[in-house]
Amino acid sequence: MNNQTVVEAGAMGRVAYARIAPNEDLVQGVEKLCLAEGFRNAFVRGALGSLVDACLGTLGGSVQQVAGPAVEIVSLAGEVRSQADGSLRASLSGVVADPQGNVFGGPFVAGSNPICTTFEVTLEEWLPGATGKSLADERASVSESQAARA
């Protein structure tokens, strides 16, 4: 477990509201939405929907399977960050309720949380290092700095 605290300056960018299709994985779906919108970094601001089944990580490093059908997502929080290789990685945590009303929480395991019917999510772009210039100028600056690091 990483206990490091990082404070990062930046600015909020665009907002996207999108739908993830049935049987698509929640974590991978959020990553794909960010790619489609051109977000290199983003925060989850809201979500509504259910999963076929849920798979959550535990403090001990194992996983908790929550059987459906229709495991409701009660809350969802997280972020998407660009990686050194240019890929995106979503870290999502939340609270779910199974069909009997039992409640579980933890980080969602990528590849193991298929959407049930549909899932709506609101994402807000994060522009690290932004200085308050116009949004177009900020995106150009962030793109230039990422290109310089590559």
SULSULTA-V42513 format. One record per pair of residues at least 6 apart in sequence whose C-alpha atoms are under 8 Angstrom apart, sorted by the first residue. I is the first residue (numbers start at 0). J is the second residue. D is the distance in whole Angstrom. If there is no record, write none. Layout:
i=<I/I>
j=<J/J>
d=<D/D>
This chain:
i=<7/7/8/8/8/9/9/9/9/9/9/10/10/10/10/10/10/10/11/11/11/11/12/12/12/12/12/13/13/14/14/14/14/15/15/15/15/16/16/16/16/17/17/17/17/18/18/18/18/19/19/19/19/19/19/19/19/20/20/20/20/21/21/21/21/21/21/22/22/22/22/22/23/23/24/24/24/24/24/24/25/25/25/25/25/26/26/26/26/26/26/26/26/27/27/27/29/30/30/30/30/33/33/33/33/33/34/38/38/39/39/39/39/39/39/40/40/40/40/40/40/40/40/41/41/41/41/41/41/41/42/42/42/42/42/42/42/42/43/43/43/43/43/43/43/43/44/44/44/44/44/45/45/45/45/45/46/46/46/46/46/46/47/47/47/47/48/48/48/48/48/48/48/48/49/49/49/49/49/49/49/49/49/50/50/50/50/50/50/50/50/50/50/50/51/51/51/51/51/51/51/51/51/52/52/52/52/52/52/52/52/52/53/53/53/53/53/53/53/53/53/53/54/54/54/54/54/54/54/54/55/55/55/55/55/55/55/55/55/56/56/56/56/56/56/57/57/57/62/65/65/66/67/67/68/68/68/69/69/69/70/70/70/70/71/71/71/71/72/72/72/72/73/73/73/73/74/74/74/75/75/75/75/76/76/76/77/77/77/77/78/78/78/79/79/79/79/80/80/80/81/81/82/90/90/91/91/92/92/92/92/93/93/93/93/94/94/94/94/95/95/95/96/96/126/126/126/127/128/129/129/130/131>
j=<127/128/127/128/129/125/126/127/128/129/130/125/126/127/128/129/130/131/123/124/125/126/123/124/125/126/134/123/124/121/122/123/124/36/121/122/123/119/120/121/122/32/119/120/121/117/118/119/120/25/28/29/114/117/118/119/120/114/116/117/118/113/114/115/116/117/118/51/113/114/115/116/113/114/109/110/111/112/113/114/109/110/112/113/114/89/90/91/107/108/109/110/112/89/109/110/89/79/87/88/89/39/40/41/79/122/87/124/125/79/80/81/87/124/125/78/79/80/81/87/124/125/126/78/79/80/122/123/124/125/76/77/78/79/122/123/124/125/75/76/77/78/120/121/122/123/76/120/121/122/123/75/76/120/121/122/74/75/118/119/120/121/72/118/119/120/71/72/114/115/116/117/118/119/69/70/71/72/114/115/116/117/118/67/68/69/70/71/72/112/113/114/115/116/66/67/68/69/70/112/113/114/115/64/65/66/67/68/69/70/112/113/64/65/66/67/70/95/107/111/112/113/62/63/64/65/107/108/111/112/62/63/64/65/104/105/106/107/108/62/63/105/106/107/108/63/105/106/108/97/103/97/97/98/97/98/115/97/98/115/95/96/97/98/95/96/97/98/93/94/95/96/93/94/95/96/93/94/95/91/92/93/94/91/92/93/89/90/91/92/89/90/91/87/88/89/90/87/88/89/87/88/88/106/107/106/107/104/105/106/107/104/105/106/107/102/103/104/105/102/103/104/102/103/137/138/141/141/141/137/141/137/137>
d=<7/7/6/5/7/7/5/4/4/4/7/6/5/7/7/5/7/7/7/6/5/6/7/5/6/6/7/6/5/7/6/4/6/7/6/5/6/7/6/4/6/7/6/6/7/7/5/4/6/8/6/8/7/6/5/6/8/7/7/5/7/7/5/5/5/5/8/8/5/5/6/8/5/6/7/6/7/5/4/6/7/8/6/6/6/6/8/7/7/8/5/7/7/8/6/7/7/7/6/7/6/7/8/7/8/8/8/6/8/8/6/5/7/8/8/7/5/5/6/8/6/5/7/6/5/7/6/5/4/5/8/6/4/6/6/5/7/7/8/6/5/6/7/6/5/7/7/8/5/6/7/7/8/6/5/7/7/6/7/6/4/6/7/6/5/7/6/6/8/8/8/6/4/6/6/5/4/6/6/6/7/7/7/8/7/5/5/6/7/6/6/4/4/8/8/6/5/5/6/7/6/6/5/7/6/5/5/6/7/6/6/7/6/5/7/8/7/8/8/7/5/8/6/6/5/6/6/6/6/6/5/5/7/8/7/5/5/5/6/4/6/6/5/6/6/7/6/8/8/7/8/7/6/6/8/7/8/7/7/6/6/6/5/6/5/5/7/8/7/6/4/7/7/5/5/7/5/5/7/7/6/4/7/6/6/6/7/6/4/6/6/6/7/7/5/4/6/6/5/6/4/6/7/7/8/6/6/7/5/4/6/6/6/6/7/7/6/4/7/6/5/6/4/6/7/7/7/7/7/6/8/7/8>
